[in-house]
Amino acid sequence: MNKELKVSFEILKKIYLEKSFVSIELNKYIQTTSDISVPTVTKIVYGVLEKDISLEYFISKYTSKLPKKEILILLKIVAYVSKALSSIPHFALVNEIVNIAKSVDKNQAGFVNAVSKKLIANDIVLPSKKNEIKYLSVKYNFPEWVIKELLKSHNLAFVTDLISKELSTLTHIRLSGEITSSEFEEKLKNMNIHFEKSLYDFTYYVDYHKLLKTELMKNIVVQGLPSIITANVLADKKGKILDVCSAPGGKSVYLASMGHDVYSCDIHSHRVGLIKKYAESCGVKLKTFVQDATKLNDAWIEKFDYVLCDVPCSNLGVTRKKPDVFLNRKESDIDTIAGLQLQILENSANYVKRGGILQYSTCTIIDKENKDVINKFLKKHKDFELTEIKVDGIDITNDNNMYTFYPNLTNTEGFFIGRLKRL
């Protein structure tokens, strides 16, 4: 029995059927399952998710209709593993997948066997280039509706460049504690741990799995570059900061570590607990509150120098790190999400002092959640205006002081910042 295939199927089943997060499920199974190759399971799980659309298109060529989800997951594993992993022989792959199929639905075992052999025997095909959107969707694993949305603001060449962009697979970290950049780099070199320099002298992309086993963990914090940039451009001097959608707390903790007086909020008490735990682990003090960002807190009106609205969004800018995003996001969700974003922004405006800053940010790259939300807000709130931000060494797209970080231009995950000053 191939344990890696069995564990991969169980993880993918949780993700596809129960909408679990890939990072959580992968870590859970790795920690509780012994005698498996973690790199193999990780490669299979992420590989299937990253190629989901192309694998499904490939499978559809050899079935009159797509089977039920559990059987489809098994066929996606066959299609991916047979093309991407030489370590599992094809006969062993088919044998194990058929055995798993029998435990799911014994009546489907013959179907799985037959289709699996066809998938192995044939190369993955793409749609005709005449259907540009379908072709791009299958080739780069972007839903057609996302491509159509991007084409509303960009030409085909730009969108193709954007969705085909590959980013570093290393983990982004920042230094904390008493260690210099040169000391950190020297230790990484001595330990033979691969790293790449990031935007700031205290930020790096590293091989986290190797770093995890070293004493250097006490000197680093895992935090994405977009999160760090968003925090860095918020405040130009020390002040009182309200982070209205803070969990899990990366920006709040970072801002507090720089000496700001930070109020960190989330609507759910268990997520506020995560913020507290994170702050404690980093040796940072901040104030935490259970607070619905759409509901007015009278005690906070005009009390803050800076208010950060890093709002819930579609996450369409971070799909390279979170390939399961596309599984749980539909085109019909976007208007609902944008409505919530505007509601949070308008409510949060009440907390900003005269002359203070209200900053709006997302980790998505579509205008409906970014520029459109800002423009709707400004039509109703004439006492706010967009202000300039500067991030040296990175090619940001600036549209009237609304800043989009497109991965193909910035080499970062996609995100957006609009910094508004209250007059």
DOVO-226184 format. One record per residue: z, x, y of N, C-alpha, C in turn. Coordinates in pm, whole numbers, plus 50000, padded with zeros to 5 digits. Layout:
ZXYZXYZXY;...
END
This chain:
500005008549880500005000050000500005008850125;499195005450221499155012650348500095005750447;501255012050470502255005950557501765004750701;500955014250745500475014050884499635001650912;498794997950817497974985950835498834973350837;499824972850748500714961250741501524959850870;502114970950918502914970551040502034967251161;500844972951165499924970051276499594955151281;499364949251164499064934951158500244926751209;501464930351169502644922851212502834923651364;502594935451419502724937151564501654929051637;500424930251591499324923051657499484907951644;500034903551534500284889251516501264884151622;502294891951649503264888151753502594887351890;501704896851916501044897452046500044886052063;499194883951962498154873651971498714859551959;499654857451869500114843851840501324839651922;502184849251958503414845752027503454850952171;502354857352213502234862652350503314872952383;503734880352282504684891152304503984902752374;504774911552437504214923152506504034934652407;502914941452417502604951952321503644963052323;504094967252440505054978252447506364974652378;506824962352397508094957852337507974957052186;506914950652137506764948851993506534962151922;505754970951983505484983851922506784991851909;507564992352015508824999752011509784993651910;509824980451902510724973651810510414977351664;509144976851629508774979951490508924994751459;508625003151554508755017651533510205021451507;511115015051581512535018251568513155012651440;512575002051386513184995351270512434997651140;511275004351147510475006651027510385021551000;510745025450880510725039650844509485042950762;509225055750747508125060750663506755055650705;506535054850837505195051550884504735062150982;503425063150998502865072251097502815064851230;503715068451322503765061851453502455063551530;501865075651532500585077051603499485068051547;499465066351415498435057851354498615043251393;499845038351383500115024451421499805022151568;500225031451652499965030351796498475029951824;497725038651758496275039051779495605026051734;496045020651621495445008251571495754996551665;497034995151703497454983851786496764984251922;496844995651990496204996652121494684996252110;494155002152003492705002251985492134988251970;492784980051889492334966251870492414958452001;493504960052074493664952852201492664957452306;492444970552312491514976052412490064972352382;489754969052257488394965552217488274950852175;489244942852212489344929152162488044921252177;487464921452297486264913352322485084918552241;484894931552236483754937152162483944935152012;485184936251963485434933951820485154919451782;485584910251866485354896151838483854892951841;483144898851934481684896851942481014902451816;481454914151773480914920551652481154911851529;482374906851515482714898451400481894885551400;481644880051518480904867351527479494868451471;478964880651462477614882551408477564880651257;478724880751192478764880051046479564868150994;479824858551084480504846251044479824834451113;479764823151045479164811251107480054805851218;481354807751204482314804651309483524813751290;484224816451398485374825351389486504818751309;487164826351221488254820751139489514818451221;490534813051156491814811051224492374824551268;493294824251363493694836351435494234847551347;495054844351248495624854851165494544862251087;493574854751035492464860950961491574868851056;491394863751177490594870751278491244884151315;492564884251325493274896751354492994907051246;493044902851120492774911951010491364917651018;490394909251051489014914051063488844923451182;489584921051289489534930151403490094943851364;491134943951284491694956651235490654964051151;489984956951063488934963150980487834968951069;487364960951163486254965351249486654977751329;487874977751382488304989151463488575001551377;489375000051274489775011451192488575018151125;487625010051079486465015651010485595024151101;485655021551230484845029351326485635040451395;486955038951402487745048051486488675057451409;489005054051283489945062251208489325067051077;489215080051064488665085750940489755088050837;491025086650878492145089750789492385078950684;491815067050705491985056150607490625053450541;490475056850413489195054450344488815039750347;487525037050351487065023250362487515014550245;487515019950124487905011850008489395008050018;490205017550068491645014850084491875004750197;491085005750301491174996550414490904982250369;489804980250298489434966850252490474961550154;490894969950062491864965849960493164960950025;493674968550122494944964850186494784952350273;493694951450347493484939750433493324927050350;492644928050238492484916450149493844912350091;494664922150056496004918950005496844911850110;496744916350234497474909650343496924895450361;495604894050353494974880850367495484871150262;495704876150141496214867450033497584861850068;498404869850136499744865150175499674855350292;498574855850367498384846650479497774833550432;496704834650357495984823050302495114827950188;495564826050066494844831549950493414826249938;493174814549996491834808849990490834816350080;491384824650172490534832050264490284846450220;490894850550110490794864450066489354868550037;488594859849971487204862849940486364864150066;486614855350161485914855750290486214868950362;487464872750366487864885250432487214897150364;487174897050234486554908050158485074909450193;484374898150193482934898350218482594902650360;483304896950457483034900250597483444914650628;484534919150569484994932950592483934942950549;483314940650438482294949850388481074950050481;480744938650539479634938150634479984945850763;481214944150808481654951150930481634966250911;482014970750794482024985050764480604990550751;479734982550694478364987150667477484987550791;477884980650897477044979651015477714985451139;476874989951232477394995151358477734983651452;478684986151541479024976151643477834974351736;477504961951762476344958851846476804953351981;475944954452081476214949052214475184938252247;475504929252336474534919152379473374925852454;472324918252473471194923352551471604925952695;471044936552753471334939852893470754929452989;469874920952937469304910453022470394900953070;471404899052985472574891153025473634901053073;473534904753201474344915753254475834913653238;476304901653269477734899053265478254899453123;477524893253030477924893452889477924907652836;476924915252870476804929152825478004937352875;478304936353003479424943853059480764939453000;480894926552977482124921152920482404927052782;481394926952698481564931952561481714947152560;480934954052639480964968752638482284974252691;482814968152799483994973752863485264965352845;485154954952763486324946652730486964940352854;486124934752940486604926953055486094912753040;486954902753051486504888853041485394885853143;484464877553105483344874353194483824868453326;484884860353322485344854053446485904864353545;486494875153493487004885653582485844893153647;484824895953569483644902753623482984894153730;482854881253705482264872153804483094871853932;484414872253917485304872154034485114884954115;485004896154048484804908954117483444909454186;482454903154126481104903054184481014894654312;482014886554338482034878954463482254888254583;482884899954558483214909154667482504922554658;481854925454544481264938654522479924937354452;479104947754466477824947454397477984951654251;476934949854173476994952254029477314966853997;476764976154074477004990354049478484993754065;479094988254170480514990954194481374984954083;481084972554046481864965853942481734973153809;480524977753777480324985253653481144998153655;481125004953768481905017353783483395014453771;483825003353828485234999453827485734996453686;485034987953614485534983553484485324993953375;484465003753401484235014353302485145026353324;485905026353433486745037753468487845039853366;487975052053317489065055653226490095063753301;491375060553279492465067453345493245075853246;494105084353297494925092853210495765084353117;495865088652993496695081552895498125086952895;498395097052977499745102652987500655093253066;501945095253055502935086853123503265092653260;503315083953362503615088653497505115088753520;505615099953575507055101353602507265107453740;508475105753790508895112953911510155120853878;510345131653950511525139953930512725133753998;513885135253938515145131254000516165141753960;517255142154032518245152253999517895165754060;518645175754023518505188854085517565197854006;516285195754022515285204353961514075204754054;513535216654076512365217954162511095215854082;510005213454151508725211654083508335224054004;508535235654062508165248053992509015250153868;510305247053876511185248153759510755238453650;510425226353689510005216153593508725220353522;507765224953598506485229153540506675241053445;507515250353483507765261953399508375257953265;509315248553270509955243753147508945236453058;508075228353119507045221253042506115231152972;505725241553044504845251652986505515258852870;506805262252888507535269252782507715260552658;507785247252678507945237952567506605233152511;505525238252570504175234352528503955219252538;504455213452648504275199152675503185197552779;502145190252742501005188552834501405180052955;500945184153072501195176453193500035178153290;499945168653382498965169353491499695165953620;499365173053727499985170153856499485156753908;500375149553977500035136754036499955138254188;500035127154260499775127154404500815135054484;502085133354450503155140054523503645152154444;504345161254512504815173254443505945170254345;506505158154350507585154354258507115144354153;505805142354143505275132754045504295139653950;504305134953824503465141053720503025130553618;501945133853549501565126953427501955136153312;502725131153215503235139753108503055133152971;503135141552868503175136752729504605132052705;504835119252722506205113952723506885114952587;506115113252480506725113652347507325127352318;506675137852367507225151352351508395153652447;508255148452568509305150052668510585142952627;510425131952556511535123552514512575131152432;512145141252364513025148752274513665160852342;513555161952473514035173852544515145170552643;515785181152690516845179952791516305175752927;514985176952945514375173653074514445158753107;514755150353008514845135953033515865132753141;516875141053156517895138553259517365141253399;516205147853407515635151453537514445142853578;514125132453499512945124553531513235109653526;512405102053596512405087453589510975082953563;510775074453465509435068953440509135058553547;508105060953625507705051553730506245053553763;505495042753767504065043553795503795048153937;502675054853956502305059554089502155048054189;501525036754153501445025554249502815021054299;503785020754210505135016754248505725026454350;505515039254329506045049554420505345048854556;504025047454554503265046454679503715034154759;503855022854692504255010454758505605012154828;506545018754762507855021154822507765031154937;506945041354920506855051955022506295046855155;505365037555152504735032955276505495021555341;506525016455274507265005055327508055008455453;508915018455443509865021155550509615034655616;509455034755748509235047255819510535053255872;511645046055855512965051555887514005043955806;515215049255798516275043055719516555028955770;516825019855675517095006155717517604997555603;517764984855635518234974955539517014968355475;516914969355342515724964955270516054953655174;515224943355175515314932555076514094933154985;514324934654857513274934854756513364921554681;512464912154714512654898254670512254895654524;511394904054468510974902554328511134916154260;512344920454241512624934454212512484938754066;512884930053972512984934253831511674940253781;511754950953701512974957253646513684966953738;513204968553862513984975653962513494989354004;512314993253962511825006653993511755009754141;511185000654219511045003054364512405002654432;513244993154395514574992054455515395004754432;515385009454309516165021454276515635033654351;514335034754358513725046054429514065045454578;513965033654638514285032154780515765034954806;516635030354716518065032954732518365047854720;517615054754634517835069154616517475076954742;516665070854830516285077354955517245073955069;518305066455039519335063855138519255050455208;518345041755165518245028455225519345019255170;519695009355247520624998855203519774987855139;519794987255007518844978854933519524966654872;518924954954898519304942454833518194939254733;518544938654606517554937454499517724924154426;516634916354417516734902554368515784899454253;516174889654174515264883454077515764869354049;514864860854004515204846953979516044845253852;515934854753759516624853653630517814863253623;518944858253579520164866453575520034878153479;519344876053365519224887153269518354898453325;517414894953410516574905353472517344912553584;518214905453652519104912153747520014922053673;520414918253554521204927353471520444940153439;519124938853418518304950653392518254959753515;518184953753634518174961553758519474969553771;520594962753747521904969353755521984981053657;521554978553535521614988953431520735000853468;519564997953521518625008453561519215016753674;519785010053774520385017053888521535025953842;522365020653754523495028453703523025040753627;521975039153547521475050553468520895061453558;520445057553679519885067153774520925072153874;522175067153861523225071253953523005066454094;522415054554107522055049154239522835036254264;523255034254389523975022054426523075012854508;523035000254468522354989954545523024976654518;522664966554595523264953154580522274944254506;522744936754408521864928254328522244913554343;521214905054337521424890654355520484882854264;520984871854211520104862154145519604852854255;518304853354283517754845954395516314842254368;515984829454384514614824554373513874828254501;512814836154488512084841154605511374830054682;511264818154624510614807054695511634798354770;512924800954749513974792854810514654800554923;514864793955035515444800455152516944802955134;517354815355162518774818855167519144819955315;519854809955366520154809155509520904821455560;521714827355473522534838855514521694851255543;520454851355497519614863255512518584862055625;518554850955693517524848955796517614859755904;516494866755925516344877356026517424888256014;517784891655891518824901655869518284915055818;516984915955788516474928055723515414935255807;515494948555803514494956855870513184956755792;513304956155659512124956455571512314946455459;511264938755433511274929455320510064932555233;510324935455108509274938955013508984927254921;507744922554926507284911754837506284917654737;506784923554633505934928354525505854916854424;504934907854448504974894454389504414893954246;504804883654169504164881454039502664879754058;501884885453967500424884753982499754884653845;498434884753846497674884253721497684897353645;498114908353710498144921753649496764927153614;495734922353680494384926553645494064940853689;494974947153762494774961053800495354970953701;496144966053606496854975153515496484972753369;495304967553345494904964253208494684976653122;494474988253185494295000453106495605004753042;496705001853108498035004753053498574992952973;498104980953007498594968852940497394960752891;496764964952781495554958252735495774944052686;497034939952669497314926352626497244916352742;497094921252865497034912452982495934902052967;494754906252924493614897152915493834885952813;494704888152715494944878052613495694866052670;496504868552771497404858252822497054853352962;495864856953007495484853153142494164845453140;494124834053207492914825853215492484824553360;491214821453380490694819753515491454808853590;491824798353518492524787153582493914790853631;494444802253583495774806553627495784811553771;494644816653816494634824453941495024816154063;494514804154073494864795754190496354792454191;496904789954072498344787154062499164799254104;498754811054056499464823454090499374826154240;498184824554296497994827054440498844817554524;498974805154478499824795554549501284799954550;501754804954437503124810054427503304822354517;502324831054517502394843154599502524839754748;501724830254793501794826154934503144819754966;503644811954873504954805554892506064816054907;506024826354824507014837054831506894844654962;505654847555003505434855055127505934847155247;505634834255251506054826155365507574824755371;508204823055257509664821955256510324835155297;509764846155248510334859355276510204863355422;509214857755491509024860855633510244857255715;511014847455668512214843155742513294853955748;513234863455655514304873355644514064885755730;512884886655792512524898755866513004898056011;513664908856055514064909856195512844910956286;512984907656411511924910056509511644925056514;510394928756501510044942956496510114948856357;510554940756260510674945356122509384944256044;509424948355918508234948855833508364939455713;507304931755690507144923455571505964929255493;506244934755376505174941255300504864933355173;503574930655155503074922955041502304932154948;502604931654819501874940154725501714933154591;500624936854522500354931854387499794943254302;499724941054172499024950654085497774943954028;497024937654119495754931654082494694936054184;493424933354154492334938454238491364927454280;491774914854267490874904054309491374897854439;490434894354524490744889954659491594877254665;491424868354569492174855754571493684858054577;494144868854514495584871754510495994881754618;495024887354686495324897954781494954894154924;493714897154962493284894555101493384879755137;492994871155044493014856755073494434851855103;495414856855029496814852955051497284857555189;496974870155221497354875555353496704867555466;495424864755453494704857555559495254843455578;495594836655468496184823355479497534824055549;498294834355517499604836155580499454838355730;498534846955770498374850355911497884838655994;497144829455935496674817756008497844808956053;498904808955975500074800656005501184808256078;501154821556067502254829556120501704839556223;501544834756345500954842856451501894853956499;503164853456457504124863656499504144875656405;503144876556316502994888156229501604894056246;501504907456232500204914056235500184925356132;499004927756077498844938555980498974952156048;499614961455980499764974956032499114985055938;498864996755990498205007355914499175014055816;498665017955700499415026855612498565039255587;499235050255554498515062655526499025068655396;498085071755308498405078755184497405090055171;497845102055204496945113555202496535117155059;495285121555047494805126454918494345115854822;494075103854873493655092954785492665084054860;491635079454792490545071854856490825056854847;491585051854946491935037654948490855029755021;490605017554977489665008755046490435000655151;490075002555277490774996155388489894985255448;490364972855444489654961655504490594955355607;490444959655734491284954455843492774955955811;493154967855766494544971155731495054963555609;494134959255523494504954355391493944964455292;494814970055210494464981955133494414979054982;493224981054925493064979354781492844993054716;493584995454611493465007854534492645004854410;491335007754416490445005454303490475017754212;490715015954082490845027353991489685037253995;488455032354012487295041354013487225050054137;487965046254242487995054154365489275062354378;490385056954330491685063354353492225070954232;491645068554114492175074353989493605069853961;493965058354015495255052053986494975038553922;496035032153875495895018253836495565010053962;495004998353943494594990354057495764982854119;495834982954252496874975254321496484973054466;497334965854538497014961554675498274962054761;498114965754889499224965754984498744960055117;499534950655171499354945755308500694946755378;500764955055483502024957655554501994950255688;502884940455704502884931555819504114934155908;503864935456038504954937356132505244924256205;506524921156217506904909056291507014912456439;506314905056521506244907956665507464902756741;
END
